[in-house]
Amino acid sequence: MADQAVDTDGVQLSGDAATEGHFLGRTRELKELRADIERAGLDTIAGKKAPRARVLLIAGRPGSGRTALAEELVRQVADRYRDGVLRARLAEPDGTPVPVEQAARELLAALAVPAPAGADEDELSAALREALADRRVLLLLDDAAGAEQVDALLPDSPECLLVAVSAGPLTGISDVRPCTLGGLDTKSALELLTRYTGSVRITVDPRSAEGLVEACQGQPAALILAGGWLAARPQTAVADLAKQLHAEGDEGTPLSRILRLVHATLPAPAARTLRLLSLAPAGLVDPHTASALAGCSVGAARTTLDDLAALGLLRTVPSPVPQYEVPGCLHPLLRAAAETQERPAELQLARARMLERTVRLLQSCRAVTETDNPQAREKLQGTPSALRFSSPAAAADWLRVRRPALLAAARAAVADGELDTLARRLMSQLVRAMVAHFGTQAAAPDLYGIHQLVLDVAERRDLPRERAAALLNLADVDARTGRTAEALARYRAALDAGREANDPYATGRAMESVGGAHLELGDYERAADWFGRALAQRLARDERADAARLYGRIATAHTYAGRYGEAQRNWRAAASGHRKNGDIAAYARALSELARVQEYAGRPEESLRTCQEAVEWARRAEDARLQAAVQLRLADTLERLGDPAAARLHRGAAERILGEERPDGEQGHASDREPERATEREPERAAEPVRTRDAERLRKRAPEAVSEPEQLEHGANACEIRSTPAED
């Protein structure tokens, strides 16, 4: 989404080729496009207000310079749009359409607008339109595969402008202003050649130069390859190249003919590397990818990539790490050459080597963050130096830059269907690396997509344990983003898969999560029932810490339902379990929750005694924040019992505890600083019983001192539930 010029057709000379002085020709087309921006639309002519943004279409074959023209137009008119320029690419280099939700999410990220993980196309499109409603932006959509993609991303604001680049018309979108490209004019084409060959060879034989332009039909991508070929051969005349192109005949397009010629004159290793680069995910190549595909050293691969870029066969991508892009116009031609000249087994082996190298890089990327783990340090030291990162910051930069290619590699590996073991290892390491560097929340949208891929492989290979893991992870994201009904359905499916795999962990986790979903939906009877089933399993397996926690979750469900007697019994059981387990802090929290329920049940004196006991145990736990939270709870209870003086003492104690804990000494009210304390003091009501209509208020209050959150973290990676030997 950066403002750097991106030319998927290979027309630009360099990354700054969209700046003034580098763009060639297209004067008439630019004039018409700028006039179309000002021209009244059909709605305006009919006396209506334009309901949506103006749409300009730049249509042409790949290699015609359509992206370069779009970038030049954007450069010339960008200052009219105060909120900047947004860019999105709507097709992969091989022509596969990019899902609308992926493009919409990237545009929202560029606008710094959060988008929930797992949201569908309609939700994200609506969010994008809402974000653009009050903005004046220029939206450039490159490589649009169809009108449906463009229409889904079209802003409703008439103050915006959308420039679409496509191979054909956008049928179905009203009032589109098309501009169809042919070849460059002869003068501009000759100037483009001159930039590679120098002026002498063009000046001494202008007829041959014009013949070369004619053979290339003025197509910028073909001219760039011709110029690069001549630049690499200073002693070769322009006439020689023109003759060779004419000798090729009329088979194929000018671009395919010049590519065949260039490919045939490359050294055999470089030619093979070039063909295999068509396997690079998302068309993005770094030296490691090229090294793995070609089976050569990283240094040799870097040299080859630089040589190919000098010939115009690759485009250098500005980034903190070396990265190149296969031009979209060349990708299908290179793929066809690879399939013709390489055996299928060799192509599959090249893919496998690339995935294996990516897995090892991701392992190293994650291991460099585990500085406190002796085993990780030892394993990292055993990694070849070419695969090691100098620092966590360098690893994070590499992961951020390579993220589109890594995600594309995962999608391609799953779609291939023949390398599922490598695909599973790749997704496992990718998730671990993302969580290590970006955190679970920041990486959630990408993780959601990866878990869906894991689910696809698990269903295809009939792996119930991994299916359960993927379903649990997807359901967790659904639950966190408010899609509770969808989460419940996935938790139930995960329970079935866990039972099929005879996996007690996944089964217990799913049962507890089903209970949590019912709790969120307000079905407290079913919530308590499912928590009880999970508790029975924990008790049968003698998992005492989890059993104590589940007693607390059952008590919470009964509290929401107003069954205070059952809630008190379960909180006592939870407290007893935590005490036997030696978890003093959890014991104090359970006592604090028991005191709250006793107050709801109309037993303020018992609540006071329990709360005082909780304060004492919180002090023994040496947990300052917990101690302050329980002190505040005790102060509230004393206030309701009519002892404001004692309440002030305990509140002051909480203030002192929090003040001592803050390293900067900043003061403030304890309730403003204490995150564990979610309770708002309610009006004096003499421990009035909680009615059903107070359930929502209770829901917000209850998690204050519960030892564990209602939505348990299952782990960042679906593949981490039970690692296979291959993953380790």
N, C-alpha and C positions, 0 to 999 in steps of 0.2 A: 504493500500500500504506500510505499514511499514515493516521493515525487521523481525518482530516478526514471529516466526513459527506459522502457522495456520494449524490445522489438522482437517478437517471436518469429518474424519472417526473415530475419537475418539481413535487414536492409541498412541498419545503422552501422557506422564505422566503429563506434565505441560507445561506452556508457553515456558520454555527454553529447552524443550525436544529435540530440534533439535541440541543442542550443543554437542560437542564431549564428549563421555563418557555416553551419555544417549541413543543413538541410538543402536538398537540391530539387529544383523544378517544382512542378505541381502548382504553379502560380494561379492558373485558371481554377483548379479545383479548390484551392484555399479561398479564393475570392468568392466562389459560389457558396461554399460552406458558411463563410462569415455572413454572406447576404441572407442565407436561410435562417440564421439565428435571429436576424432582425425582422424577417418577413412575417406578416400576420398569418396566424394559423386558421384552420377551417372554422374553429369555434368563434374566433374573434370576428371573422367575416360574417358569420351568422348572428353576431350580436351577443354571443355567450362568453362567459369567462372561461379561459382555458383550465380544464380540470386537472391536467397533469403536466409534467415537464415536457419541453420540446425534445424530440428525438431526431438526431442526425445519424445517418447510416453511411459508413464508408465500406463499400463492398469491393471485393477483388479476390483473385486467386492468391493462395499463399506464395509469398515471394514477390508480390507486386508492389510492396512498399506501403501497404494499407496501414500498418501499425505506425510506421514512421510519419505518415501524413496525419494520423490522428494525434500523435504526440506533438507535432508542430502546431496543429490547430489549438490544442490545449495550451501550449506555451503562449500563443498569441492572445488568447482570450481569457486566460486564467485570472488576470487581475480584475475582471468584472465580477468574480464570484468570491465574495468576502470570506466564505467559510472553507475555501480551498478546493483541492482536487482529490477525488477518490478513484482508485483503480482496482479492477478485479479482472481476473482471467477466467473465462467460462469454458475452456476446453483444455484437456491435457495435450501434450505434444503429439500423441498418436491420434488425436481427434476425439477421444472419449469426453463427452460432456461432463463438466464439473457440476455436482449436485447444487441446486439453488441454495439449500440451507448452508452449504459450506461457503459459498460466495457471500451470502448475506451475513454469516457470522464474521467473516474477515472484514467486511465493510463496517459492521458494528464495532469491531475491535479497533479499526482505524479511527472511528468517532469516539472511542473510549466509552462506549455504551455497553454495559454488561448484558450478556445473553445467556440464559439458563442452559446448562448442559442437557443435551437430549431433546431440545425443542425441535419441533418439526418445521417443515418449509413454510407453512402458512403463518405460524407464530413468529418466525424470524423475519419473514417478509413484512408482516404488519409492524413489527418492532422497528425495522429499518425505515419504513414509510413514516412512522411516528417520529423517529429521530430526525428525519430530514424535513419534517413539516415546517419548522421555523428556521430552516437554514437555506442559504443560497450557495449551492455547491455545483461543481462540474463533475459528472460521473462518467468515467471512461470504462467501458466494458469491452475487453479485447477477446477475440476468437469466439464470439457468440455462435453457438451451434444451432440455435433456433429462436423463434420469437417468444416461446414460452419462458425461456430463461430471462430474456430482457424484460418482458412484461411483469414478471414476478419481482423484479428489482427496480422498476420504474417509479420514481418519486411522484407523489401526488401534488407536490408544490410546483406551480408554474414558474417560480423563480429559479428553479434548477434547470440544468441542461444535461442531457444524456447523449454521449457520443458512443455509438456501437460500431464495432469492427466485425465483419462477418464475410463469409464467402458468397452468400446469396441474400435474397430479400427477407424482410421480417414481416411476412404475411400475417395479418391479424392485429397489428398495432396501427392505430389510426394516425394519420397525418405525419408519417415518417418522411423525412427529406433525404433521399438516397443520393450518393455520389459513387459512381462506378469507375474503377481505375483500370487503365490499360498500361502500356509501357511508358517509360520516360521519353521526353522529347530528346532529339539527337544531341543537342548542345549539353543538356544536363547529363545525359548518359556518358558523353565523352569526358566531361569534367569528373564524373565518378571514377572512370577508368584512370584518369590522370592522377588521381590521389594515390593510386597504388603503383602505377608504372612510371610516374614522372611525366613531364610535358614533352620530352625529346622524342620518345618513341611514337607518341600520338602526332606530334607536329610533322615529323619527317615522312609519315605515311598516313595522311588523313583518310584516304579512301579505304585502306585496310581497316582502320579504326572504325569507320562508319559501317563497313561490312561486318565487323565483329558485333557492333551494336545491333545491326539488323539480324544477325544470327541468334542473338540473345533476345530479340524482340523487345528490347528496351526494358526487360525485367530486371529490377535492381538486384535481386538475389543472385541471378545468373551473372550479371556484370561484376558483382563483388567477387564471385568465385573466379571469374576470368581475370580480374585484376590481381587477385592474390596469386594465381598461377603464374602470371607474367612477372609479378614482383619477385617471386622466388627464382626466376630464370632471367637475369638481367641481359643475357646475350641473345635471348629469343625475340624475334620480331613479332609485332602484332599480326602481321600477315600469316605467320606460321600457325598461330592459334586459330585464326579465322579459317584457314584451309582445313585444319583438323576437325573443326566443328562442322564445316560443310561436308566433310568426308563421312561424318557420323550419319548423314541422311536426315530424314524427317521423323524418325522413330522417337516417340516420346516428346516431352516438352523441352524448351530450351534449357530449363534448369536441370532436368534429368540428363540431358546430353552433356552439359558442361561438368556435371557431377561425375558422370562415368569417366570422362577424360581425366579429371583431377584425381579420381580414385585410382585409375589405372597407372598413373605416374608416381603415386606414393610408394615409399618403401613398403615391403610386404608386412612388417610388424605394425607400421602406422596405419596401413589400409585395414588390417584386421581389427585393430583397436577402434578405428572410426566406425566400422560396421557394428561392432559389439556395443558401442555407445548408445545404439538405439534401444538397448535393454535397460538403460539407466532410468530409474524411477523419476517421473515428472520431468524428464529431459534434463535433470540437473546432475552434473558430474563434478566430482572432486578427484584428486590424485588417487585416493584410496579406492574409490569406485572403479576408476579406469585400471588401476593395478590389479584388482581382483578379477575384473572381466577379462583382461588380456593375459593374466597369469605372469606379470612382470613385476619388477621392483617399483616402489613408490616413486623413487627419483626418476626412473626411466619413463614412468607414466606421466609425471609432471612435465618432462621435456616434450613428450609427444603431444600433450594437450596444448602446450604453448605453440608448438609448430602448427598444429591444426587451427588454432585460433588465428595465427598470422595469415593463414590461407583463406580465412573467412568461413571455415567449416564449423567453427564454434564461436560462441560469443562469451567474452569474459564478463562475469557477474561481479560487480563491486560488493565486497563483503570482507569481514575480518579474516576469513580463511579462504584459501584458493578455491574458486568455484567457477564452473563454466556451464553454459547452457547449449544444448543442441537446438538449433533454429527449428521452429515448427515446420517450415517448408521443406526441410531436409529430412525430417524424422521418418516419414513414410518411405522415402526413397532408400534411406539407410536400412530400415527394417526389411524392405524387400531384398536388398543386396545381401543382408545377413542370412535371410532364410534361403536364398538361392545358393550362396557360396559356403555356408557352414552347415554341417550335419546337425540334425535335431538334437542328438546326444551332446554335441559340443555346446550348443546354445543352452541346453539345460544345465550342463556343467558350469558354464559361465555364470548363469543365474545363481546356482548354488554357491559358487565361490564368492560372489558379491554379497549374498545374504550372510554367509559365514563371517566374512570380514566385517560386515555391519554389526553383527552380534558381538564380535570381539571388541569393536570400538565402543559400543554401548556399555559393555561390561567395564571397560577401562574408564569410560566417562562417569559411571556411577562409583566405581571403586576409588577414584581420586577424591571423592567427598568423604570417604569413611576413614578419616585420619586417625580416629581413636580405636580402630579395629585392627589388631595385629595380624589376623589372618588375611584381611583385605589388603593390608600393606605388603605382606609377603607375596600374595598372589599378584599384586600390581608390579612388584619388582621382577617377577618372573615373566611379565609380559614383554614382548619385543619393543625396543625403543620406538620404533615407527608407529606403534599403536598406543603409546602412552601420551598423556596430556601433561603439560608443564605445571598446571595449577588448576584448581576448581574453576577459576574464572575463565581460563582458556577452554575447559571442557564445556562450560555453560554457553560460551560464544559459539562453539562448534555445534552444540545441540540446537541452539536457537536458529542458526543459519541453515542447518541441514534438516530442520523439522519438516518442511514440506516434502522433501525427498524421502525422509524416513517414514512418514505416514503413507506416502505413495508406495513405498517398498512393501509395507505391511499389506496394503490393499492388493497390490499385484501378486504377492506371494500367496495370499488366500485365494484370489481368483484363479491362479494357476492350477491349484488342486493337486499338483504332483510333489510339492515340497512342503507338506503340512508340518512335518517335524521341525524344519528350519523356520517355518512361519510362526509356529508356537514359541520357539525360542526367541525369535526376533521380537514378537509382541511382548513377551515376558520382560526382556531386557529394556525395551523401549519404555514400558510403563515405569519400571524401577528407576531408570535414568531421569525421566520427566519428574517423577515425584521427588527424587533427591535434589534436583536443581530448581524446580519451579514450585513445588508443593502441590498437594492433592487438589486444593481448591482452584488454583490458577490453571492447572492442567486438566481440570474436569471435562471440558468439552472434547479434548483430544482423547482422554481416557475412555469416555463414553463410546466413541467410535471404535476404539481398539477392543473394548469388551464385546461390542457387537461382532467384530471380526472373530474374536475368540469363540463366541457362541456359534458362529457359522461353521468353524472348523470342528468344534465339539459335536455338533449335530451331524455333520457330514461323516465324521469318523466314529460316531457312536461312542463318545467319551462322556459318560454321565457325570463323572466327578468334575471335569472341567466345565460341563454344561451348567452344573449347579453353581460353581464359582462365578461364572460369567453372569448368570441370572441374578445372583445375589448382588454383585457389583452394580449391574445396571439398575436393579431395583433400589439400591441405596441412593443412586443419583436421582432417580425418579422421586423418591421420598423427600430428599433434601430440596428439590425444586417444586414441591407442591403437587406432583402428580401421584397422589396417594393411591388412587384406585388402580392405576397402572402398576404401581409398585407392589400392591397386594397381589395382583395376578401373577407377577413375576416371582414373588416370594413363594407362592403356592407351587408354581412350576419348579422352582429350585428345590422345594421340599420333596417333590416326586423324584427329581433327578438324584438328590442325596440319598433317598431310600433305595433307588435302583443301584446306586454305586456302593451301598452299605457304608456310607461315610457318616459316622456319628457327629463329627464336627459340623458338616454342612447341614445335616438334618436338624440338629439342635439350634444352629444359627438361624435356619429358615423358620422354624417354629416360633422362635422368639421374635423374629422380624414380622411374621404374620400378626402376632399379638400387638406389636408396636404400631402396625398399620391400622388395625382395628381401633386401637386407642386413639390414634390421630383422627379417625373417622367418627369418633364418638360412640362406638359400639363397645361399651365397657365390659359387658358380660362376655362377649367373645374374646376380648383382649385378656381378661383374667383367665379364661379357659385355656387359651393358647400359651400364656405364660406358665400356667400350671403344667401343661404337657411338657414344655421345655424344662421346667423344674424337675419333673419326674425323671427325665433322662439324665440330668446333671447329678441328681442324687444317686441314681443307679450306677453311674460311673465314678461316684465319689469325688466329683468336682466341686469342692466345698465353696471356693470363692465365688464361682459362677452361681451356685445355688443361693448363697446369701444375697447376691445382687438380684436374682430373680424374685426372691421373697419381697424385695423392695419394689420391684416393678408390679407385682401382683397387688401390693398394698396401694400403690399409686392408682391403679385401675379402680380398686374399691373406693378410694377416696373420691375420685371423680364421680363415681356412681352414688356417693352419699352413704355407703355402707361402712360406717366408721368402726363398728365392732370388728368386722373382718379386716379392715385396714390396720387397726391397732395390733391384732394378733400377728399379722404378717410383718409389720414393722418390728415387733418384738423378736420374731423369728430371724429377721434380717440382722438386727442388732446382735443377737446371740451368735449368729454365724460369723459375723465380722469379728466379734471379740474372740471367739475360739480360734479364728484364723490369724489372730494377732494384728489385724488391720485396725489400729486405734482410730485413725482419722475417719475411716468408713463407719466405725462404731459410733463416733460422735455425730456424724451426719445422720445416721439412722435414728439416733435418739432425738435429734433436732426435729426430724420429720414426724416422729411419734408424738412429740410435744405439740406440734401443729395440729395433728389429727385429734388429739385429746382436747384441744381448745375448740375445734369444730364440733366435737361431740358434746360440748357443754360441761367439761371437767377442767376448769381453769386451774384449780389447785394442783391436780395431778400434772397438768401441763407445765406449771411452774417448777415443780420438783424435777420432772424429766429434763426440762431445759437447763436447770442448774447443774444436773449431772452431765449433760452434754457439754456445758462450758468447761467443767473440770476435765473431761476426757479430751476435749479439744486442746486444752492447755498441755496435757500430757503428750499429745501428738506433736507438739511444737510446730503446729501449722498456723502461722499468724493470721492468714486470710480466713481460714476456717474459724479460728477463735473469734475474730472480729465479727464474722457473720452470725455465729451463735450468740455472741453478746448482744447484737442488735435484735435477734429473735427474742432473747430474754427481756430486753428493754420493752419491746412491744407487748409482751405478755404482762409485764408489771404495769404498764400503762393501762391496759384493759382491766386489770384488777384494782385500779384506783390508787396506785402508788407511784405518782409521777417523780417523786424525789429519787427513789431507787432506780427508776427507769433512766433518769438523767445520768446517774452514776455509771450504769452499765453502758450507756451510749457514749459517755466520755471515755470509758475504758476502750471501747472499740475505736474511737477516734485516735487515742494514743497509740494503740497497736498498729493501726494503719499508718500513722505518721512516722513511727519508728521504722516501718518496713520500707517506706518510699526512699530511694537512694538520694533523691534531689531535695528531700525535706519539704516538698511542696505541700501545703496544707489545703484542706477542703473538707466538706462534709463527708463523713464515712460512707453514707449511702450513695454518694455520687461517685465514689472511687471503688466500691466493692463489687466486682462482677459476679461473685457467687450469690450475692443477695439480690434476688429478683422480686422480693415481696414489697408491695406498696402498703403502707399502713392504712388500714381501713377505719372508718368511723367507729366510735365506741358502740358496740352492740352486745356486750356481755356474753360473748361466745355464742352468738346466735347460730343455730344449726344452718348449715349451708344448703340452700335449695337447689333444685335442678337447674334453675336459670343461672346459677353462679358457676356452673361447670366450666365455662370458658375462662372465667377469672381464675379458677383453681388451676386450670391447665397451665396458665402462665406462671402461677405461683409455685406449683409443685416441684419443678426441677431445681429449685434453689439449692437444696442441700442433698439431693439424691446423689449417691456416690458415683453413678455412671450415667451418661446421657442415654436418652431413650433410643436414639438411633446409634447402634454400636458401629464402630469402624471395623469393617471386615478386612481391611488391608487394601493397599493400593492396587494390587494386581490380581486378576482372576487366576492367573497361572501360578500364584504363590501359595494357594491353599495346600496343594500337594505337589511339590516340585518333582518332575521326572528326572531320571539320571541324565538325560540329554540336556535339560535346562541347567543343571548344576555344572 
